[in-house]
Amino acid sequence: MSETRPLDPEARRVRDRIAEVCRDFPAIRALLTAHGDLAPLDALLDALREQADPARPLERLDGAVREAEIARSPYKDTGAPSHHGPTVPAGWSELPVQGRRAEAVFLCPAGACSRSWLPAAHDTAPPVCSATGAPLRWERI
């Protein structure tokens, strides 16, 4: 059963940031491997796998990514943020429109992020979560 209560703004921000991390997981891992420390990423993944509060590990990861981006950059830090906020859909109304009727959507197995995935007609299995390695959770629309 899904959670239908509205999320407070901070919880929504954390879920949206985790969705960005999941979406950009390979790039974040590569950046931290080359120019930083993987410990903050591992701490976030551990929190997600254990279904613990991810807010503090997410803050640590955001700081580590900023430091790694500065280390990678030939320019000095200007203090400007490296991203401009969530770009991942945050709600049901923003699911991608398709030319066919969707009967199910796949969501984060831990309920920790706001990403969603609609299966194509030829898909036989849901993708796995890049954070936990678990199959995405099926939910009827």
N, C-alpha and C positions, 0 to 999 in steps of 0.2 A: 504494500500500500504506500502510496506516495504522500509526502508532506504537503498539505494544502494550505496551511496557515501562511499568511504573508510574512516575509522575512524583514527583519529590521534592516535599515540601510547599511550598517556595518557588516552584518552577516552576508548581505547581498554583495558588498564590495569584496569580501574575502572569497566568496564562491566565484565571483567573476575573475578575480586575480588567479585563483587556482585553475580556472578554465584556461586562462592565457598561458599559464605554466604548462599545463597538459598539452595545449596546442603547439607550443614552441619547445617542448621538452628536448628534442635532439639538439636544437641550436643552443639552448641554455646549458646542456651538459657539455657540448663542445666548447663553448665560451669559458665555462668554469674550469674545464680540464686544461685549456691552453693558458688562461690568464688569471685564474683564481683558485678557489678551494671548493671541492665537491661536498664538503661536510654540511653546509646549509641546505643543499638540494637533498642530500640523503636524510637529513633531519625532517624535512617536510614530507618526504616519501614515507618515512617511518610513522609520522603522525597520521598520515592518511591511511596507511595500512592498519594502524591500531585504532582508527576512528577516534583519535584524540583531537583536541582543539588545535587547528592548524594556524591560527592567527600569528602567534609568536614565531614559529618556524618560517612562515611566509614573510614576515618582516625581515628576518635574518637573510633569507634568500634574496629578497629585493635589494638589500644592502650589498650582498656579495656580488650580485649581477651588476649593480652600479659601479662597484669598485673594479670589477673585471672589464667592464666597458671602458672605464677611464684608463686602465692599464693597457688595453688594446689600442686605444686611440692615440694618434700622434699629436692631438691637440690637448690643451689644458682643459680641466673641468670648468664649465661655465656656470654650473649650478642648475642648469636647465634639466628638467626630467627627460629621461630617455624615451618615454612613451606618454601618450596623451589620454590614458584611461582605457577602460575595457572596450574591446571591439568584438567580443563574443556575445551572441544573443543572450539576454538575461531572462527571458520569459517565454511562455507558450505562444504568445501572439507574434513573436519574432522568429518562429520556426520557418525554415526555408519553404517556399511555395513550390510545389511540384505539379505536373500535369496529371497525376494519378492520385487516387484516394489512399491516404496512409492510414493504416489501422493501428500501428504501434510506433513508438519512439523508443530509442535506447538512450539511457541516462547514466550518469556517474554511478558506479556500483556502491560507492560509499555515501552518496548524496552530498559530497563535499564540493562539487563544482557545478556550474550552470550550463555546461555544454550539453548539446543534444545531437543525436544522429538519427536520421530517417533512412531506413534501409531501401536500397534500390531493388527492383523486381528480381534481379539475378543474385543478390546477396543471400548466402546460405547460413551465415553465422555472424553474430555481432562482432565488432572489433573489440579489442581488449583495451582497458584503461592503461595509459602510459605510466601512471603513477603507481597503481597497485598490481597491474598484470592480470586483474580479474576481468571477465567478460562484462561488457556494459549491461546494465539492468534494463529489462524489457518492461514497457508499460503501455497499456492500451490507451489510445487517444479517445 
